[in-house]
Amino acid sequence: MAGLALMASVTTTACAPIYSNHGYVPRDEDLARIKIGQSTVEDVGLIAGRPTAIGVMAGSDWFYVGSRFRQIGLRAPQEVAREVVAVRFDDKGHVRNIERFGLKDGQVVVISRRVTESNIKGLGFLRQLLGSLGNPNAADFLKKDQ
Protein backbone atom coordinates (compact mmCIF):
# COMPACT_ATOMS: atom_id res chain seq x y z
CA MET A 1 0.00 0.00 0.00
CA ALA A 2 2.85 2.39 0.83
CA GLY A 3 4.44 1.66 -2.55
CA LEU A 4 1.20 2.55 -4.33
CA ALA A 5 0.94 5.82 -2.41
CA LEU A 6 4.57 6.67 -3.24
CA MET A 7 3.99 5.91 -6.93
CA ALA A 8 0.85 8.09 -7.01
CA SER A 9 2.76 10.91 -5.32
CA VAL A 10 5.65 10.71 -7.81
CA THR A 11 3.26 10.59 -10.78
CA THR A 12 1.32 13.62 -9.54
CA THR A 13 4.51 15.58 -8.87
CA ALA A 14 5.96 14.71 -12.30
CA CYS A 15 2.93 16.27 -13.99
CA ALA A 16 3.14 19.56 -12.09
CA PRO A 17 4.33 22.44 -14.27
CA ILE A 18 7.81 23.85 -13.66
CA TYR A 19 8.33 27.52 -14.53
CA SER A 20 11.66 29.14 -15.36
CA ASN A 21 12.62 32.68 -16.33
CA HIS A 22 15.24 33.59 -18.92
CA GLY A 23 16.70 36.95 -19.79
CA TYR A 24 16.43 40.16 -17.85
CA VAL A 25 13.96 43.05 -17.80
CA PRO A 26 14.58 46.01 -15.43
CA ARG A 27 12.06 46.66 -12.69
CA ASP A 28 9.69 49.64 -12.95
CA GLU A 29 11.41 51.20 -9.92
CA ASP A 30 14.76 51.17 -11.76
CA LEU A 31 13.26 52.54 -14.96
CA ALA A 32 11.62 55.36 -12.98
CA ARG A 33 15.11 56.53 -11.95
CA ILE A 34 16.04 57.09 -15.60
CA LYS A 35 15.24 60.67 -16.64
CA ILE A 36 14.02 61.25 -20.19
CA GLY A 37 16.24 63.81 -21.94
CA GLN A 38 18.81 63.83 -19.10
CA SER A 39 20.09 60.30 -18.41
CA THR A 40 22.92 59.06 -20.63
CA VAL A 41 23.89 55.63 -21.93
CA GLU A 42 26.29 55.29 -18.99
CA ASP A 43 23.54 56.22 -16.51
CA VAL A 44 21.21 53.57 -17.94
CA GLY A 45 23.97 50.96 -17.70
CA LEU A 46 24.51 51.78 -14.03
CA ILE A 47 20.80 51.94 -13.14
CA ALA A 48 19.30 49.12 -15.23
CA GLY A 49 22.34 47.03 -16.16
CA ARG A 50 23.57 45.95 -19.58
CA PRO A 51 20.88 45.08 -22.15
CA THR A 52 20.05 41.78 -23.77
CA ALA A 53 20.46 43.34 -27.23
CA ILE A 54 21.78 46.61 -28.63
CA GLY A 55 20.68 48.18 -31.93
CA VAL A 56 23.08 47.86 -34.84
CA MET A 57 23.95 51.56 -35.08
CA ALA A 58 26.57 52.97 -32.69
CA GLY A 59 24.89 54.61 -29.70
CA SER A 60 21.49 53.27 -30.71
CA ASP A 61 18.69 51.63 -28.76
CA TRP A 62 19.01 49.10 -25.95
CA PHE A 63 16.59 46.17 -25.62
CA TYR A 64 16.01 44.11 -22.47
CA VAL A 65 14.23 40.82 -23.16
CA GLY A 66 12.73 38.49 -20.56
CA SER A 67 10.89 35.22 -21.20
CA ARG A 68 8.98 32.78 -18.99
CA PHE A 69 8.89 29.06 -19.84
CA ARG A 70 6.64 26.26 -18.59
CA GLN A 71 7.64 22.59 -18.63
CA ILE A 72 5.30 19.75 -17.77
CA GLY A 73 6.81 16.32 -17.20
CA LEU A 74 9.20 15.22 -19.93
CA ARG A 75 7.75 17.54 -22.57
CA ALA A 76 9.90 20.28 -24.06
CA PRO A 77 9.60 23.66 -22.32
CA GLN A 78 7.11 26.08 -23.87
CA GLU A 79 7.48 29.86 -23.79
CA VAL A 80 4.38 31.30 -22.14
CA ALA A 81 5.34 34.99 -21.84
CA ARG A 82 7.83 37.45 -23.27
CA GLU A 83 8.45 41.09 -22.40
CA VAL A 84 10.74 43.66 -24.01
CA VAL A 85 11.88 47.00 -22.59
CA ALA A 86 13.25 49.37 -25.24
CA VAL A 87 15.42 52.29 -24.14
CA ARG A 88 15.97 54.64 -27.05
CA PHE A 89 18.73 57.25 -27.23
CA ASP A 90 19.10 60.46 -29.22
CA ASP A 91 22.19 61.44 -31.26
CA LYS A 92 23.87 62.88 -28.15
CA GLY A 93 23.47 59.67 -26.13
CA HIS A 94 20.61 60.90 -23.91
CA VAL A 95 17.51 58.81 -23.23
CA ARG A 96 14.75 59.70 -25.67
CA ASN A 97 12.10 57.03 -24.92
CA ILE A 98 11.49 54.12 -22.57
CA GLU A 99 8.86 51.63 -23.67
CA ARG A 100 7.71 48.27 -22.30
CA PHE A 101 6.15 45.80 -24.76
CA GLY A 102 4.44 42.45 -24.26
CA LEU A 103 2.16 40.08 -26.14
CA LYS A 104 -1.60 39.76 -25.99
CA ASP A 105 -3.30 37.22 -28.23
CA GLY A 106 -0.15 37.01 -30.37
CA GLN A 107 -0.03 40.77 -31.01
CA VAL A 108 2.63 43.21 -29.77
CA VAL A 109 1.09 45.58 -27.23
CA VAL A 110 2.54 48.54 -25.36
CA ILE A 111 2.47 47.93 -21.61
CA SER A 112 3.94 51.30 -20.62
CA ARG A 113 5.57 54.21 -22.40
CA ARG A 114 7.58 57.27 -21.33
CA VAL A 115 8.39 59.17 -24.50
CA THR A 116 9.39 62.56 -25.78
CA GLU A 117 8.01 61.82 -29.24
CA SER A 118 4.90 60.04 -30.40
CA ASN A 119 6.30 58.12 -33.39
CA ILE A 120 7.49 54.59 -32.60
CA LYS A 121 10.45 53.64 -34.78
CA GLY A 122 11.81 50.12 -35.09
CA LEU A 123 8.56 48.39 -34.19
CA GLY A 124 9.45 45.75 -36.79
CA PHE A 125 12.45 44.70 -34.70
CA LEU A 126 10.27 44.51 -31.58
CA ARG A 127 7.76 42.40 -33.46
CA GLN A 128 10.61 40.03 -34.32
CA LEU A 129 11.73 39.87 -30.68
CA LEU A 130 8.22 39.22 -29.45
CA GLY A 131 6.69 37.52 -32.48
CA SER A 132 8.17 34.03 -32.27
CA LEU A 133 6.03 33.13 -29.25
CA GLY A 134 3.84 30.22 -30.21
CA ASN A 135 5.31 29.79 -33.68
CA PRO A 136 5.73 26.20 -34.79
CA ASN A 137 9.12 24.54 -34.59
CA ALA A 138 10.59 22.70 -37.61
CA ALA A 139 10.66 19.52 -35.50
CA ASP A 140 6.86 19.71 -35.24
CA PHE A 141 6.60 18.84 -38.93
CA LEU A 142 8.88 15.80 -38.83
CA LYS A 143 7.24 12.43 -38.59
CA LYS A 144 7.83 10.97 -35.15
CA ASP A 145 7.09 7.39 -36.12
CA GLN A 146 10.27 6.95 -38.14
C-alpha positions as a Markdown table, in Angstrom:
| # | Residue | x | y | z |
|---|---|---|---|---|
| 1 | Met | 0.0 | 0.0 | 0.0 |
| 2 | Ala | 2.9 | 2.4 | 0.8 |
| 3 | Gly | 4.4 | 1.7 | -2.6 |
| 4 | Leu | 1.2 | 2.5 | -4.3 |
| 5 | Ala | 0.9 | 5.8 | -2.4 |
| 6 | Leu | 4.6 | 6.7 | -3.2 |
| 7 | Met | 4.0 | 5.9 | -6.9 |
| 8 | Ala | 0.9 | 8.1 | -7.0 |
| 9 | Ser | 2.8 | 10.9 | -5.3 |
| 10 | Val | 5.7 | 10.7 | -7.8 |
| 11 | Thr | 3.3 | 10.6 | -10.8 |
| 12 | Thr | 1.3 | 13.6 | -9.5 |
| 13 | Thr | 4.5 | 15.6 | -8.9 |
| 14 | Ala | 6.0 | 14.7 | -12.3 |
| 15 | Cys | 2.9 | 16.3 | -14.0 |
| 16 | Ala | 3.1 | 19.6 | -12.1 |
| 17 | Pro | 4.3 | 22.4 | -14.3 |
| 18 | Ile | 7.8 | 23.8 | -13.7 |
| 19 | Tyr | 8.3 | 27.5 | -14.5 |
| 20 | Ser | 11.7 | 29.1 | -15.4 |
| 21 | Asn | 12.6 | 32.7 | -16.3 |
| 22 | His | 15.2 | 33.6 | -18.9 |
| 23 | Gly | 16.7 | 37.0 | -19.8 |
| 24 | Tyr | 16.4 | 40.2 | -17.9 |
| 25 | Val | 14.0 | 43.1 | -17.8 |
| 26 | Pro | 14.6 | 46.0 | -15.4 |
| 27 | Arg | 12.1 | 46.7 | -12.7 |
| 28 | Asp | 9.7 | 49.6 | -13.0 |
| 29 | Glu | 11.4 | 51.2 | -9.9 |
| 30 | Asp | 14.8 | 51.2 | -11.8 |
| 31 | Leu | 13.3 | 52.5 | -15.0 |
| 32 | Ala | 11.6 | 55.4 | -13.0 |
| 33 | Arg | 15.1 | 56.5 | -11.9 |
| 34 | Ile | 16.0 | 57.1 | -15.6 |
| 35 | Lys | 15.2 | 60.7 | -16.6 |
| 36 | Ile | 14.0 | 61.3 | -20.2 |
| 37 | Gly | 16.2 | 63.8 | -21.9 |
| 38 | Gln | 18.8 | 63.8 | -19.1 |
| 39 | Ser | 20.1 | 60.3 | -18.4 |
| 40 | Thr | 22.9 | 59.1 | -20.6 |
| 41 | Val | 23.9 | 55.6 | -21.9 |
| 42 | Glu | 26.3 | 55.3 | -19.0 |
| 43 | Asp | 23.5 | 56.2 | -16.5 |
| 44 | Val | 21.2 | 53.6 | -17.9 |
| 45 | Gly | 24.0 | 51.0 | -17.7 |
| 46 | Leu | 24.5 | 51.8 | -14.0 |
| 47 | Ile | 20.8 | 51.9 | -13.1 |
| 48 | Ala | 19.3 | 49.1 | -15.2 |
| 49 | Gly | 22.3 | 47.0 | -16.2 |
| 50 | Arg | 23.6 | 45.9 | -19.6 |
| 51 | Pro | 20.9 | 45.1 | -22.1 |
| 52 | Thr | 20.1 | 41.8 | -23.8 |
| 53 | Ala | 20.5 | 43.3 | -27.2 |
| 54 | Ile | 21.8 | 46.6 | -28.6 |
| 55 | Gly | 20.7 | 48.2 | -31.9 |
| 56 | Val | 23.1 | 47.9 | -34.8 |
| 57 | Met | 23.9 | 51.6 | -35.1 |
| 58 | Ala | 26.6 | 53.0 | -32.7 |
| 59 | Gly | 24.9 | 54.6 | -29.7 |
| 60 | Ser | 21.5 | 53.3 | -30.7 |
| 61 | Asp | 18.7 | 51.6 | -28.8 |
| 62 | Trp | 19.0 | 49.1 | -26.0 |
| 63 | Phe | 16.6 | 46.2 | -25.6 |
| 64 | Tyr | 16.0 | 44.1 | -22.5 |
| 65 | Val | 14.2 | 40.8 | -23.2 |
| 66 | Gly | 12.7 | 38.5 | -20.6 |
| 67 | Ser | 10.9 | 35.2 | -21.2 |
| 68 | Arg | 9.0 | 32.8 | -19.0 |
| 69 | Phe | 8.9 | 29.1 | -19.8 |
| 70 | Arg | 6.6 | 26.3 | -18.6 |
| 71 | Gln | 7.6 | 22.6 | -18.6 |
| 72 | Ile | 5.3 | 19.7 | -17.8 |
| 73 | Gly | 6.8 | 16.3 | -17.2 |
| 74 | Leu | 9.2 | 15.2 | -19.9 |
| 75 | Arg | 7.7 | 17.5 | -22.6 |
| 76 | Ala | 9.9 | 20.3 | -24.1 |
| 77 | Pro | 9.6 | 23.7 | -22.3 |
| 78 | Gln | 7.1 | 26.1 | -23.9 |
| 79 | Glu | 7.5 | 29.9 | -23.8 |
| 80 | Val | 4.4 | 31.3 | -22.1 |
| 81 | Ala | 5.3 | 35.0 | -21.8 |
| 82 | Arg | 7.8 | 37.4 | -23.3 |
| 83 | Glu | 8.4 | 41.1 | -22.4 |
| 84 | Val | 10.7 | 43.7 | -24.0 |
| 85 | Val | 11.9 | 47.0 | -22.6 |
| 86 | Ala | 13.3 | 49.4 | -25.2 |
| 87 | Val | 15.4 | 52.3 | -24.1 |
| 88 | Arg | 16.0 | 54.6 | -27.1 |
| 89 | Phe | 18.7 | 57.2 | -27.2 |
| 90 | Asp | 19.1 | 60.5 | -29.2 |
| 91 | Asp | 22.2 | 61.4 | -31.3 |
| 92 | Lys | 23.9 | 62.9 | -28.2 |
| 93 | Gly | 23.5 | 59.7 | -26.1 |
| 94 | His | 20.6 | 60.9 | -23.9 |
| 95 | Val | 17.5 | 58.8 | -23.2 |
| 96 | Arg | 14.7 | 59.7 | -25.7 |
| 97 | Asn | 12.1 | 57.0 | -24.9 |
| 98 | Ile | 11.5 | 54.1 | -22.6 |
| 99 | Glu | 8.9 | 51.6 | -23.7 |
| 100 | Arg | 7.7 | 48.3 | -22.3 |
| 101 | Phe | 6.1 | 45.8 | -24.8 |
| 102 | Gly | 4.4 | 42.4 | -24.3 |
| 103 | Leu | 2.2 | 40.1 | -26.1 |
| 104 | Lys | -1.6 | 39.8 | -26.0 |
| 105 | Asp | -3.3 | 37.2 | -28.2 |
| 106 | Gly | -0.2 | 37.0 | -30.4 |
| 107 | Gln | 0.0 | 40.8 | -31.0 |
| 108 | Val | 2.6 | 43.2 | -29.8 |
| 109 | Val | 1.1 | 45.6 | -27.2 |
| 110 | Val | 2.5 | 48.5 | -25.4 |
| 111 | Ile | 2.5 | 47.9 | -21.6 |
| 112 | Ser | 3.9 | 51.3 | -20.6 |
| 113 | Arg | 5.6 | 54.2 | -22.4 |
| 114 | Arg | 7.6 | 57.3 | -21.3 |
| 115 | Val | 8.4 | 59.2 | -24.5 |
| 116 | Thr | 9.4 | 62.6 | -25.8 |
| 117 | Glu | 8.0 | 61.8 | -29.2 |
| 118 | Ser | 4.9 | 60.0 | -30.4 |
| 119 | Asn | 6.3 | 58.1 | -33.4 |
| 120 | Ile | 7.5 | 54.6 | -32.6 |
| 121 | Lys | 10.4 | 53.6 | -34.8 |
| 122 | Gly | 11.8 | 50.1 | -35.1 |
| 123 | Leu | 8.6 | 48.4 | -34.2 |
| 124 | Gly | 9.4 | 45.7 | -36.8 |
| 125 | Phe | 12.5 | 44.7 | -34.7 |
| 126 | Leu | 10.3 | 44.5 | -31.6 |
| 127 | Arg | 7.8 | 42.4 | -33.5 |
| 128 | Gln | 10.6 | 40.0 | -34.3 |
| 129 | Leu | 11.7 | 39.9 | -30.7 |
| 130 | Leu | 8.2 | 39.2 | -29.4 |
| 131 | Gly | 6.7 | 37.5 | -32.5 |
| 132 | Ser | 8.2 | 34.0 | -32.3 |
| 133 | Leu | 6.0 | 33.1 | -29.3 |
| 134 | Gly | 3.8 | 30.2 | -30.2 |
| 135 | Asn | 5.3 | 29.8 | -33.7 |
| 136 | Pro | 5.7 | 26.2 | -34.8 |
| 137 | Asn | 9.1 | 24.5 | -34.6 |
| 138 | Ala | 10.6 | 22.7 | -37.6 |
| 139 | Ala | 10.7 | 19.5 | -35.5 |
| 140 | Asp | 6.9 | 19.7 | -35.2 |
| 141 | Phe | 6.6 | 18.8 | -38.9 |
| 142 | Leu | 8.9 | 15.8 | -38.8 |
| 143 | Lys | 7.2 | 12.4 | -38.6 |
| 144 | Lys | 7.8 | 11.0 | -35.1 |
| 145 | Asp | 7.1 | 7.4 | -36.1 |
| 146 | Gln | 10.3 | 6.9 | -38.1 |
